[in-house]
Amino acid sequence: MAITLLSSPLQGFTDFRFRNAFHHYFGGIDTFYAPYIRLDGKMIIKSSYQRDLQPENNTTLELIPQVMTNDPDGFLFVVKYIQSLGYKELNWNLGCPYPMVTKQGMGSGLICHPEKIEHILKRVHNETDIIVSMKMRMGYETPEEILDVFPILDNYPLKNIAIHARIGKQLYKGGVNLEAFQKCVDSTKHKLYYNGDITTVVKFKEMQERFPSIDHFMIGRGLIADPFLPSMIKNNTTEYPANRWQIFSEFHDTIYQQYDAALSGPTPIKMKMLGFWEYFSQSFSNPQKTYKKIKKAGSPRNYTQAVAEILNNEKTINN
């Protein structure tokens, strides 16, 4: 069975600059999801969201926009906007676990309100021809919450439901709940995508064996921590390319230069790259030491030097 790999959107990380560089240097991802559009009560699409979805910024890859809302009018507004750009599918985020979102009844905080979900889906399907797909957790408080939503979802022609096998209040702590995911597989007629803790080729194979009916897998944090992971899964290998650190170095320099040009001043770029290195460092031989070195680099010059030293060290270890 051919498998499809998808990039789960991560706010603040997987924008068009990251996606394009990732696709160019590593590959392995069939479809990318854009970080969610959120309206914050105003019918205005922020310029950062607009840039992220502009077709000219996404010419080399397949991209699906995502919305996070609990308001039907907001949903319909975003539908019109993305259709004006030529997109045919909109993914609805019912997965975000962060309290500032869930307390407002959005993201995974909306799963325990099936009637609101139905109200929105009814209007969207009656008033537009957009294809709707879903990104969900299994609930916010308990993994049973999603089971109460399935009867409603089964009434609509959703393209798929991607499920992160945790509940919202876990954030990213603790393990994934595979028994609860299996219940989801058994409880809906919709096509499900699996998401959660795919961090190595071995882990991926475990999930594939555990859920033989699933052929779409979504990778989020694991893809940033080890950008080679999707192509290694596709090539069914645990071997990295011989020029692994050279490829990573070119990828890093590409995103660094692009973010540096887009952000103003040394502090924003430092914070941006520090966020990435929290993940990148996990696939280096000494994650803590690597991250600490980046954190200590105060100036852009020191940062560049720290990166060069880290990569040279890996090349030495791996030769």
N, C-alpha and C positions, 0 to 999 in steps of 0.2 A: 504494500500500500504506500503510495507516494505521500509524503508529508509536506505540509505547508507551515512555514514559520512566519510569525508575525511579531513586529516590535510593539510592545505595550508602551503607551505614551507615559512619559515622566515629566511632570511640570518642571520647568527650569533646566531641563537637560536635553530632551529629544526634539529640539526645534530644527528648522530646515538646514542650518549650518552643520549641526551634528549629523543629521540624517544623510545629507549629501556626501559628507566626508566618509561616514561609515560605509555607505553603499559603494563608494569608489574604492576604498582600501580593503574592505573585508568581505562584503557581500553576504549571501546566505539568507537574507530576510526577503520574503516574497512581498509582504505588504507592511507598510508603516502606518501607524495611527498618530495623528497630530495631537499634541497636548490640548486639553479641553478649552473650549470657548466658554467664558462665563460673563454674563451681562451685568451683574451687580445692580439689578433694578432699573438700569437705563437701557433704552433700545439703541445702544451704540456698540459697534465692534471695535475694540481697542486696536490701535495701529500695529501693535506687536503681533496680535492674532492675524490681522490682515496680511502683514508681511509673510507670516509663517505659511499661509495658505495660498499665496499668489502662485498661479501656475508656473510662472517663469522661475520661481525659486524651487520648483519641484519637478524638473523636466526629466530626470533620469530614473524616477522610482514611482511606485504606486502608493498613493496617499489617501487615507480616509480621515476626514475631519471628525472631531468629537465635540459634543456639547455637554455641559453640566448645568442642569436647571431643574426646577420643580414647578415651572410656570409654562402653561401651554402657549401663551402668546410669545414668550421669549423663545421657546422651541421653534415656533413657526417663523419668527423673525430670522433666526439663524438658518433655517431651511432655505428661505428666500435668498439670503446672502450667499450661502455656499453653492446654491444652484446657479446663481449669477456668474460664479467662477467656473462652472462646468462640472461640479461634483454631483454624483448621483446617489451617494450613500452618506448617511450621517450616523455616527455611533453615539449612543447615549450613555453617559457615565453614571452608573449607579454603583461605583466601586470605590471612589475616593474615601479613605478611612480617616482623614484628618478632622479633629474636633471642630475647627473653625468652619468647616464645610458641613459636617454631619449635624451640628447643632442647629443649622438653618434648614434642616430637612432636605439636604441634597446629598449627592454621592451615595455612599452606603447607608446614610441616615434616612433615605427615602424608601428603602426596601420594606420597612415595616408599615408602609402606607399603600397597600395594593390599590385602594380606590383612587388615589391620586395618580398612580402609574397608569391605571386604566383610562382615566379622564384625559390624560395627555396623549396616550397612544390613539385613542378614539379620534380626537381632533386631528392629530397629525395624519392619520390614515384616511380620514374623511376629506381633509382640506388640501392635501398635497400628494404628489406621487413619489416622494423621496423614499429610498430604500432605508429602512431602519435596522441597525444592529445594536446589540447591547453589550456593555462591559459591566460586570457585576461582582460583588462579593457575595457570600452566602447569607449575609444578613449583617446587622450591626451588633446586636446583642447575642443572638444565637444563630447557628447554621440552619435552623428550621425555617427561619423567616422567608427564605427564597422559595420554599416549597409552597407557601401560601400565594406566591405571586405567579407561579407557573400556570395555574388554570387560566389566569387572565392573559398571560403572554401567549398561551396556546391559541388564543382567538385571533391573533394578528400574524400577518405574513412576515415575521422578522427574518432577516437573512441568517443571523446566528446570535448566540449568547456566549460571550467569553467570560468564564468564571474564574476569578482568583480564589483559590481554595482556602481562604481564611475568612474570619468575620472582621467587620470594621474596627471594633474596639481593640483588636490585637495589633493594629497597625501592621508592622512587619515582624513582630515578635512571635516567638513560638513557632511550632511547625505547621505545615499545611495539614488540613483535615481531609484525608483521602476517602475515608468512609462517607463523609458528608458529600463529597464530590460525586461518589458513586450513586448516592441517593438522587442527586440531581440528574445524572445520566438516566436513571430509571424512571424519572418523574416528569419528563417533558418530551414532546415530539420534536422540539427544535434541535437544530444542529448546535452542539456545544463545542467550544474551544477550551482547552485547558491552559491555565495560567497559575504560576506560583512555584518559586524555588527551583527553577531549571537553571542550575549554576554550572553544571559539568555535563559532558557527553554521557557519563555513567548515570547521572541523575535523570537525564532525558530518557535514556533507555529503560530505566526503572518505571518512569511514568508511562512510557509507551506500552510496556508489558502489562502494567496494572490496568490500563484503559485501552484495550485493543480496538474499541470502536471509534476512538478519537484520532483524527488525522490532522488537526490544526492545533498547533501549540504556540502560545504567546510567551515571549521572553521580555522581561522588563529590566530589573536591576542587574541580572546576570549578564545581559548583553553589554552593559557599560563596564562591569567589573572585568569581563573577558570578551573583548570585541571579536575574537576569533571563534567564539563558541558556535554561532549559527552555521558558519561555513564548515566547521568540524563535524557538527551534527549531520549536515547535508552530505558530507563526504564520508560519513561513518568512520571517522578516525579520531584517535586521541593524540595524534602527533601534530605538533605545531610546525608551521613552515620553517625552513632553515633560516630564513631572514626575518624571523618573527619581530625582533626588536627594531629592525630597520623600518619595517612596515608601520609598526606602532609609532615610531619616532616621526615619520612623515605625516601620519594621521594626526598626531598630537600637534605638530607644528601648524598644520592646516587649520585646525579648529582654533588654536591659540591666536593665530594671526587674524582670523576672521572675527573672533570675539573681541580682540584688542581694538580692531578698527571700529567695531559697532558700539563698544562701551566707552564711557568717558572717564579717563584717569586710571591710575594704578590700582586703587582699592577695588572697584567693581570687577576688574579682570582677575585680580588675586582671589576674590571670593568665588568667582565663577569657576576658576580652575581648581580651587581647593575643593569645591563640591564634586567635581569630576574625579579628583584624585582620591577622594574618600572611597570611590568605587574602583578606579584603576588600580590602586595599591593592593587590592585583594588578590590580584593575579601575579604580583611580584613575590620574589622569594622571601622577603621580610616586610610584610605589609605595614606593621607599626612603624618601623624605622623609615620606610619609604614615605609614609604619610607625614611623619614628624619632620622630615627633611624639607618637604614641600611647605609645610606650615610655617617653618622657621624662616623661609626665604622672604624677606621683607620687600625687596625691590624687584622690578622686572628683570634686572640684570642677574640678581641672586637666584631668582626663580629659574631662569634659563640655564644657569650654571648647575643648579640642583638637579634639574631634569636630565641634563647631559651626564652628570655623575651617576645618577640612578640607572640610566640606560647602559652606560659603559660597564657598570658593575654587573648588570644582568647578562650582558654579552660575555663577560669574563667567566661568570659562573656557568653559563650554558655552553661554553666552548669545550 
